[in-house]
Amino acid sequence: MSPDHNFNDSQKITQPALGLSDLLVSESVARSVRRKIPERVTNAKGSGAFGTFTVTHDISNYCKSSLFSKIGTKCRVFTRFSAMHGEKGSSDAERDLRGFALRFYTEEGHWDLVGNNLPVFFTKEPQHFSEYMRAQSPDASTNLRSAAKKWDFYSAHPESLHVLLMLMSGRGVPANFREMHGYGTHTFSLINRNSERFWVKFHLISQQGAHAFNGGSTQHNFAHIDLLSSINTGNFPKWTLAIQVMTAEEAKTSRWNPFDVTKVWLHEDFPLIEVGEIELNEIPTNYFDDVEQAALSPANTISGIGLSPDKILQARLFSYADAQRHRLGLNAEQLPVNQDFSSPKYHAMDDVAQSISFKPDQYDNEGDHYTQPGLFFSKVLNDAERQILIRNIVEEMQQIEGSDAKNIINRQLCHLFRANIELGMKVATGLQVNIDANMMSHSL
């Protein structure tokens, strides 16, 4: 028998009971390995700052909220900027939709304006949103993003063409967060003290101007660093909050469905009305507490601000809250950045219910996915910007590979031709695709 087995019961080794110091060590280890929370499914990489909103113009004839009751009213705000599809380690130079989310800490409660840096989205149907997300996710075999998957979705969903052209333009990679416009994107509603409802689009106009990234910075997190630096040096970034307003009667005769998130309201028909100014002037003292744990949602609204029949917006009311329950738990609203200190607490559910229950009319141009993208190309962009857009599309589409690559490219070219013949011709030339009569017929 080996020496290891040559002992009696009195010589057996016993495990000492855990003492208080051991429990404290275990607790410390547990806190260390569990200090992170689940990552956001989208918009994982983010930057945030606090600041102030000041009312500069009277819109009390549109909205009964006390926030807009008089010029000079102020409230604290929190803003989170993000990349929609970028992982936490992704570069700020990636071409991607940027999240631009604002929380207004008002005396009536939280109002969250959860938007983007582009005024339109990729789909207007909730059932297509999951398809869009799968198209943007890494390929199952390579764990890399697939150009074929993305462009297969775009080519199969022509309603995505509007935002796609914006994304492929200089707007797809902003110079930084300060020099970037923001949009509520969806249609919302305002209700005044006479219970009159108005449909509204929210705009955040950068007072620094909107500029595209020029490739000059080698910093991986240049947009995040720029935001920190500008605030720390007192160069506080500012945006003008403005609205477009549409009456109920105008909504009935609108050329396009005003609740279609793939369409814009033309400014010549619905000019911008200035509301106030947002200034970011405070960096969070704890990034994890304030930026990572922020739980913003379009469902957080206040009296006088409602929603609309926009189907994507209504789907987001559930998806945001459900994602936050998973990521932060049931008590997310008790975290400091999410706490509501309003007193008394007003509930805006009547305004929300009124706006959601509205049944929109039928619109003749539901299938018109090309006029507005064509106007963006020919009227909004200048010559230099059009060349940049064409170059970016060609470079992206050149990466499409696989057995179905030719079909995907031809489908997308048909959409480009229908939006603008010059756009289709120049992209086809860049891709060295021969133009046939069938493809040209789609532009007529």
N, C-alpha and C positions, 0 to 999 in steps of 0.2 A: 504493500500500500504506500502511496506517495506521502511525503511529509505533509502535504496540504490536507490530507484526510486523517492525520494522526492527532486528533484532539477530542476532548470530551465536551459535554454540554456546557460546562462552566466556562469553557474557553471559546465558545462561539462568539463571533463578531456580531454585534447588534447595531442597528441604525439609530442614532440618537434622535430624539424628538426635535421637531423644528422649533427653534426659539424665535423670539420677536425679531431679532436681527436678520434671521434667515427669511422670514416672511417679508420684511422690508426689502431685502435684496430681490426676492421673487417678484414683488410688486414693481420694483424699479425696472427689472428686466421686461416684465409684461408691458409696462408703459412705453418702454423703448421700442419694442417690436410692434406695438399696436398704435404708434403715434400717428400713423397716416390713416386717412379715410379713403374710401373708394374714389377713384378718379372719375371726373365727369365723362360721360359717354361722348359728348361733343363739347367743344369750347373748353377743352381741358387746360390749355395754356393761357393764363390770363394775367392782367395787370390791373391794379385798382387804385383809386384815390378818392378822398372826400373833398367836399367843397360846398359852394353856396349857390342857390338859385334865387334870382331877384326878378320880380315882375316889373317889366318896363312899359307895357302897353295894356290897356284895358280890354279884356275879352269877356267881361261879365255878362254881356248880352248873349253870349254863346254858352257859358258854363257857370253853374251856381256854386262851384266849389269855393270855399273861403280862401283857398290858395290864390285865386285870381280875383279876389274881391276888390282889390285896390292896387294902384301902382306903388311900388316900393316894398310890397310884401316879400319876405325872405323865408327860406327854409334850408335846412341842411340837405345835401345830396351825397350819394355814393355812386361812383361809376366804375364799372368793370369792362375792360377791353379784352378781347380774346380772339383766337383763331378758331374757326368752326371745326376744322378737321385735323388740325395739328396736334400731335402729342405734346406732352409737357417739354420734351427736349427738342422740339422742332424749331426751325429757324424763323425769325420774324420776316425773312425775305421770301417765304413760300407764298405762292399764288393761292389765295384762299379767301373765302368770305370772312370778314371780321365782325365779331359780336360787339355791340355798343349798347350796354345795358345801364339804365339809370334808375336809381331809387330816390324818390323824394320823401323825406321825413316830414310830413305835414301834420298840422294839428288835428286833422281828420283821420290820420292813419298813413300807412305806406301807400304810395303810388309807384308802381314799377313800370317803366317804359322799356321793355325788353326788345331791342331792335338790332339792326345791322348797319354796316357802312354802305350798303346798296339798297335802293328803294324797292326792289322786287325780289321774288324768290323763285326757286326752281320748279315748283309744282303748286297747283291750286287745289289738289285733291289729297286728303289725308291718306288714302289707301296707296298712293304713289310715293309717299314720304319714305316708307321703309325700303322701297326699291332704290330710291335715291341714296339712302344711307349705305345700303349694301354695295352700290356702285362706287362709293367713295372709300370703302373699307379695303384693307389689304387682301390680296389674292390668297386663297386658302393654301395653295401649294408653295408659293414663294414668300409669303408674308410681306410682299411689296405691293404698293398701289399699282393698279393696272389701268393704263390708258384705254385699253379696249373696253374694260368694264364701264369706265366713266362715259366715254363717247357713245357706247351702245345705249346707255340711258338717255343721253342728250338727243341722240338721233331718233330714238323711239318716242320722245316726249318733246314735240316742237314748242310747247309752252315754256320750256326752259331756255329758249333761244335769247330772250330779252336779257335775263340776268347773266347768261353765258357771255354775251358780247361785252357786258360791263365788266365781268370778271377777267376776260381776256384783254381788256384795255388797261391803261395805267392804274385804274381804280383797284385792280386785283391785287396790287402790292403797294399799299400806301407808304409814303415816306416815313411816317411814324404815326402814333395815335393822335398827336396834337393836330397834325395837318390832314385830318380825315373828317369828312362829313358823317353824320349819323341819321338814321331814319327809323321811325316806328315800324316801317314797312307795311304793316297791316292797316286796314281801315278801322278806326275806332269811332266813338260817338261822344258828343258833348250834349249835356242837358242843362237848360237854364232854369231860372226860378219860375218861369211860366210853364214848365214841363214841356217845352219845345225841344225837339231833338235835332241835332245837326251831325252829319257824318264828317269825319275829320282825319287828316293825315298829319303826323308829327314829323318835323324836320329839325335837325341839329346842324347848324351851319357853322363850320369852323371859322373863327375870326383870324386864325393864322393862315387861312387859305387851305385848299386841298391840293396836295402834290403827290406825285408818284415816286416810288423808290428809284433812285438812279444808280444803284449798285455801288455807291461810294463807301459804304460802311462795311467793315469786315467783322463787326461784332455780331455774334449769334443772336443776342437779345437786344439789338439796337433800339427797338421801339420801346421796350420796357426801360432801358437805361435812359433814354431820352426823356421819358415821362418823369422819372425820378429826378433827373438832373434839372429839368426845367422848373419843377416845383421847389426843389431845395434851394435854387438860386433866386427864387422870387419871380421867375418868369412864368406866371400862372397862366395855363392855357384856358381859353374861353370859347364858348359856343353860343350862338344865338338860337333860342328855341322859337320856332315859327310853326304855323299851322296852315293847311289848306282846308277850306270849309265848303261843304256841299249841302244844300238844303234837300229836304225830302222830295220836292218837286223836281229839282235838278237831277236827283238820283234816278227818277223815273224815266228821264229822257237822255240819260248819259249815253254817249257813243259806245262805251265799253262798260262792262259790269264793274261798278265801283268797289265791289267786294272781292274782286279777283286779284290775288296777291302777286300775280305775274304781270300786272299792268300798273302804270303810273297814271296820275291825274295830270294832264297837261297844264303847265303853269299859266299859259295864256288864257285858259278857261277858268282856272282856280288859282289865282295869284297867292303868294305867300303873305301871311299876316304875322307880323312880329309879336311875340308874347313876352319874352324875357331873356335873361342872360345867365349862363352857367359858368362858374369859375371853379376850377379845381386848384385847391391851395393847401392840401394836407395829405401827406403820405401816411398810410396806416402804420401804426407802431408795431403791429404784429401781422405779417403777411398771412399766416395760416388762419388766425382768428377772423380777420376781416375780409380777405380776398378768397381764400380757399373755402371758408365756411359760409360765404354769402349765398343766400338762397332766394334769388329773384324769380318772379313769376308774373306773367301778364294777368293772372287772376287777382293780383293785389291791386286794387283800385280804390278810389274814393268817390264820395258823393259828387255827382255832376260829370263824371267820366265813366263811360260805359264801353261796351265791346261792339261787335257787329256780326252779321251773318257770314263773315269770312270763315270758310270751313277749316283752313289751316290754323287760324287763330283759335278757334274753338277746340281743336284737337290739342293745341299747346296748353290749354287750361288744365287738362288732365296730365299730360306728359311731364310738365315741369314739376308739379306737386308730387307725382309718383316717383320721379327720379330723385327728388330731394328726400323723400321718405327712405329710399334705399341708401342714399349716400350719407345722410346726416341723422337719420332716425326721426321718430315721431315728434321730438321736441326741438326741431330745428329752429322754430320761431322764437325759442327762448335764448338762443345764442345772441350775444351783444349786438352784432351787426344786423341781426334780423329782428331784434326786439322792437315792439311798437309801444312808444311812450305817449301816444296821443291821449288826451283827456279833455272832454269825453270822447269815447270811441264811436265814430259814425260808421254805419254799414251802407255800402252802396249796392246791395244785392238787388234792390228794386230797379236801379238804373241798368244793372247788368242784365237782369231778366227782360227788361223792356227792349234792350238792343238786340239780344239774342233771338227773341221771339219774332222779330220783324222778318217777314217773308219778302225777299227781293223779287222784283219783276223779272220776266224773261228778257234777255238781251239778244239782239240780232247778231252781234259780232262775237259770240262766245268762242267760235273757232278761229278768230283772227289772231294768230300768233306771230304775225309778220310785220304789220304796219308799224307798231311801236319800236321793235328792234331796228327796222329800216330807218325810222326817224332818228334814233340814237346814232346810227352810223353816219347818216348824211347831214344831220342838222346839229347834233350836240358836239360831235368830235370835229376837230380841225384836221387839215391835211396830214400833219405830222402824227397826230393821234390815230388817225385811220391807218397809217402805215404800220404803226406799232401794233395795233390790234390785229392786222392781217399777219404780221410776222409771228406774233404770239400764237395765233390759231394754227398756222402752218407748223410751227415747231411742236406744238402739243399733238396735233393729228399725225405727224410723222412718227410718233411713238406707238401708234396703234398697230398691234401685231395679232397674229392668229388666223385661223381659217376663215373667220367672218370679217376680217379687216376691210376687205374691198366693199362689202355691203354696208358696213358702218360708215365708211368714208363717203360713199355715194349718197346715202340717206342724209347725212349731215350737209353735204354740198347742196342737195336739193333745198334744204331749209334756208341755207345762206343765199341761194339764188332768189328765193321767194321774198326774202327780206330786202335784198339789194343786189342787182345784177353785177355791179362793179365788185362788190364784196365776194360774191360767189366766183367770179372769173379770176380774181387775183389769188384767192385761196386755192382754187383748182390748179392754177398755173404754178403756184409754189409747191404744190403736192405732185406736180407733173402728171395730173389726171387729164385724160382726153375728155372734152366736153361733147356729149352726144345730144341728139335732138330731144330725147326723153327728159334728160336733166334740165335742158333749157326750157322745156314746156312747163316745168313746175314754177318757173319764175313769172309766167304770164298770168 
